[in-house]
Amino acid sequence: MPEGKWEPGVVNLDNKLFLFGGYKSGVVSSKRSDVFDPTSGSWTSIQELPSAITHMNMVLGWANGMVCRWI
Protein backbone atom coordinates (compact mmCIF):
# COMPACT_ATOMS: atom_id res chain seq x y z
CA MET A 1 0.00 0.00 0.00
CA PRO A 2 1.50 3.37 -0.99
CA GLU A 3 0.46 4.99 2.31
CA GLY A 4 -0.05 2.98 5.49
CA LYS A 5 -3.55 3.44 6.89
CA TRP A 6 -6.21 1.72 8.95
CA GLU A 7 -10.02 1.71 9.05
CA PRO A 8 -10.50 2.69 5.38
CA GLY A 9 -13.62 1.90 3.39
CA VAL A 10 -12.84 -1.18 1.29
CA VAL A 11 -14.64 -2.80 -1.63
CA ASN A 12 -13.75 -5.53 -4.13
CA LEU A 13 -14.81 -4.79 -7.72
CA ASP A 14 -13.69 -6.57 -10.89
CA ASN A 15 -11.10 -8.52 -8.88
CA LYS A 16 -9.49 -5.28 -7.65
CA LEU A 17 -9.39 -3.94 -4.12
CA PHE A 18 -10.45 -0.31 -3.66
CA LEU A 19 -9.52 1.56 -0.45
CA PHE A 20 -11.09 4.91 0.45
CA GLY A 21 -10.04 7.27 3.24
CA GLY A 22 -9.12 5.83 6.63
CA TYR A 23 -6.60 6.97 9.19
CA LYS A 24 -3.01 7.71 8.23
CA SER A 25 0.00 8.31 10.46
CA GLY A 26 -0.73 10.37 13.54
CA VAL A 27 -4.42 9.32 13.60
CA VAL A 28 -5.27 11.86 10.90
CA SER A 29 -8.23 11.17 8.59
CA SER A 30 -7.33 10.78 4.92
CA LYS A 31 -8.95 11.75 1.61
CA ARG A 32 -6.66 9.40 -0.30
CA SER A 33 -8.11 6.60 -2.47
CA ASP A 34 -6.14 3.71 -3.97
CA VAL A 35 -6.83 0.57 -5.97
CA PHE A 36 -4.83 -2.67 -5.76
CA ASP A 37 -4.63 -5.01 -8.74
CA PRO A 38 -3.58 -8.47 -7.50
CA THR A 39 -2.91 -9.64 -11.07
CA SER A 40 -0.10 -7.12 -11.54
CA GLY A 41 0.66 -6.69 -7.81
CA SER A 42 0.45 -2.92 -8.22
CA TRP A 43 -1.23 -0.03 -6.40
CA THR A 44 -2.67 2.99 -8.22
CA SER A 45 -3.73 6.25 -6.59
CA ILE A 46 -7.18 7.36 -7.80
CA GLN A 47 -9.21 10.54 -7.28
CA GLU A 48 -9.25 11.78 -3.69
CA LEU A 49 -12.45 11.89 -1.69
CA PRO A 50 -14.05 15.35 -1.29
CA SER A 51 -13.36 15.20 2.46
CA ALA A 52 -11.27 13.10 4.83
CA ILE A 53 -13.27 10.22 6.30
CA THR A 54 -12.94 7.00 8.31
CA HIS A 55 -15.29 4.29 9.59
CA MET A 56 -17.45 4.20 6.45
CA ASN A 57 -19.56 1.35 5.16
CA MET A 58 -19.16 0.52 1.49
CA VAL A 59 -21.92 -1.03 -0.62
CA LEU A 60 -21.90 -1.73 -4.35
CA GLY A 61 -25.01 -2.00 -6.47
CA TRP A 62 -26.07 -2.00 -10.10
CA ALA A 63 -28.49 0.47 -11.69
CA ASN A 64 -29.11 0.73 -15.43
CA GLY A 65 -26.02 -1.36 -16.19
CA MET A 66 -23.70 0.90 -14.17
CA VAL A 67 -21.99 0.45 -10.81
CA CYS A 68 -23.49 2.66 -8.12
CA ARG A 69 -21.64 3.39 -4.89
CA TRP A 70 -23.25 4.57 -1.69
CA ILE A 71 -21.04 5.72 1.13
Helices and strands as residue ranges (DSSP letters): E 9-13, E 16-20, E 23-24, E 28-29, E 33-37, E 42-46, E 59-63, E 66-70
